[in-house]
Amino acid sequence: MKRFVIVSVLAVLLGVCNAVAQERTVTLKAASSDSTARIYALPEAVVYSGKKKSKKLANKGVRVAGARTAWTPDNLGQEIGSVVESGNIFRVQEISFNVMSNGIAGLKLCINIYALNEEKMQYCNIMHTPMYVDVPMLSAKQELTAYPTEELFLAPGRYFVAVRMTDCDAAVKEKWSDNTMWDNRKRYSMSKQSINFPLYLKSSYTRKGTADELEKVPVNMGLTVKGIEYR
């Protein structure tokens, strides 16, 4: 007899609203649409596990040679990531991504996972607590890895795994607080205070801050989600 293991997870049932759950109003913006949608955070539920195996959720697309996205300290709150898909219940163990270089002292990034229903223009953050990554000063490419602080399961579906620039040293933020007044020479001299990510040619989403809409873009960060798939 197949052995069933009951575990408590945050259920992500795309396209289904639950009026008694905590309400979240969110917007997903495509390049050619201003449609908005309201969805709800669903209560805890149960799933079962039978056979399981280690797996990576990654569909990066083609690496765009020489292309990268750069964030400076005035990009705090900026978010970009990758879209992945799970065909079965999936337990997230770690999320990894590459950084080409980093010149921002005290830089902290966080990772959130959003369940997507792109047909209905809906998305919902499924995590109680983001995963945080302290980024060292880097002059060469390095892979960084983040780990969940709680058990994190994905129901079958599509997900936007997003990296957000969360914080950096107070002294750095102070220097950048008046950057709109800089001339080109000053801006160039400060350009080394940036973090650079490689880009891959496959669509994903981005936004400038948590209060802004997600917007579809033709590139992604090449994130890899590693974990256990249950069948």
N, C-alpha and C positions, 0 to 999 in steps of 0.2 A: 504494500500500500504506500502511495506517495506520502511523504512526510511533509506536513504543513507547518510552517513557522510563522506565527503571528507577530508582526512588528508594527509599532506606531509610527506613522509618517504623515507628512502634510500632503493630502491628496490633491493632485492636479488633474482635474477632469475638464479638458478644454471645451469651451463652448457652453458650459452648464453654469447657471447662476444659482446661488443659494441665498435667499432673501434674509435668512436669519443669521447668516455669518457676518463677520466684520466687513464693512463695505470699503472697497478701494476703487477710486475713479482714476482710470488711466487712459492714455491715448497712444495709438500707434499710427504714425504718419508715413504713408508711402510717398514716393516721389511725385505721383500724379493724383493724390487723394488727400482730402482734409477730413476724412471720416473719423469719428470718435466713437468710443464704446465704453460702457460701464460693466465691470465684472466684479466678483466678490471673492474674498479669501475664504476657501472652504474649510470646514472643521477637520479634525484629525480622523483618519480612517485606518483600515487594515489592508494589507496585501499578503500574498503568500509566496513562499519560495520553494522551488523544487530543484531542478538541476541548475547549476551555476558555473560560470567561468569568468576569468579575467578578460577585460575588453577595454579598448580605447574608442571613445566617441570623437572622431575627427574627420572633417571633410573640408580641408583647408582651401582646396583649389590650387591654382598655379602661383608660385612665388613671383611677385612682380620685381624683376631685377632692378636694384637701385632705388626702389620706391620705399618710403617709410613715412610714418606719421610722427610728428614731434610735438610734445607738450612742454610748455614753459610754466613757471609758477603762477601765471595769471590764468591758466587753464584748470585751476582747482574745480572739481565737480564734473569735468569732462568724462564721458563714458564712451567706450567702443569695445567691441569684442568679436565673437563668432557665433554662428548658428550651428547647433548640433542636433542630431535626431536619435532617439532611442526607440527601438522596436519592441522592447520588453522592459519589465521593471529593472531599474538600474541603480545600484548603490554607488554614489560618488566617493572615491577615496582620495583623489588629488586632481588638481588642475594646473597645468604647466603652460608657459608661454616664453617667448624669447624677447630679450631687450638688447638692442644693438649697442646702446651706450646710455649712461646717465650722469648728468652733471649737476643734479639738484640735491643738495644736502638734506638729510632727514626725510627723504621722500617716502610716503606711505601710500600704497595702492590698496583697493579693496575689490573683491569679486562678488558679484551677485548673479543669480540665475533666474531668468524670467521664462515662464511657460508662454508659448506663442500659439495663437490661432490667427494666422495671417489672413485667412479668408474672411473672418469676422472682425478683423482689425482689433484684436484683443491681446493683452499681455498682462502677466501678473507675477510679481516677485514671490518665489516660493520659499525663500530663506528667512528664518527668524533673525539670524545674525550673519553678516557678511564674513567672508574669509579675508584676512588682512595679510599684506606682504610688505615688509620693510625692504626697500630697494637700496643696495649699497651704491656708492659711487663707482661707475664702470666706464672704462675706456674701450672695451671690446665686448663682443656678443656674449651673452650668458643666458642660460635657461633658468627661469625662476619657477618655483612650485608653491602652491597654496594648498592647505589641508582644511577640511571642514572641522568645525569645533563641535558638531553634533552629527548624529546619524542623518544622512541626507539621501533620500530615494527619489528617483525620477520615474513617474508613470510613463507609459509609451506616448511619444509625441515629440514635438519640436521645441527647442529651447534656445534662448539668447543668453549666452554666457558673457557677462560684461565686466570689463576692467575699468575702474573709476579712479581718477587721481583724487586722493582724499586729503592729504596734508603734506607739509614740508616744514623745515625749520622756520621759526618766527622771524629770524634775521633775514632770511631769503624773501619771505613774504613782504617784509617791510621795504626791502630794496625794490620790489616789483610793484609796490602800491601806487606809484606815480608814473608807471611805464607809458601811459598815454601821452606824456609830455616829452618823451625821449625823441631825440633826432635819430636819423638813420645810423650815424656813427655809434651812438650809445647803444642802440638796439643790437647792432652787429657785435659789439663788444660783450654784450650780455647773452648772446645766442648760445653760448656753450652751457648755460644753465638750462638744460633741457633734457628730457628723456625721449629716446627714439625707439620706435617699434617697427619691425618689418611688416609689410603688407602683402596679402594674398588676394588673387583675383577671384573672389566669390562673394556674393552679396551678404550683407549683415546690417547692423543698425548702429546708430550713434546718437548722442545728444550732448548739449553743452552743460546741462545741470539737471539735478533730480526733479526740478519743477518743470522741465521742458519736455516736449514730445520726443519719442523715438522717431528718428528719420532713417529711411532705408538708404544704404550706400552700396556701391558695387564692389567693395573690398572688405577684408576682415583681418584679424590679428593672428590667425593661425593657432588658436588655442587648442589644446588637447585635454580631454576629460578622461581620466583613467578610473576604473572601478570594477565592480562585479555585476554581471548580467545574470538575472534569474529567469529561468524558463519553466 
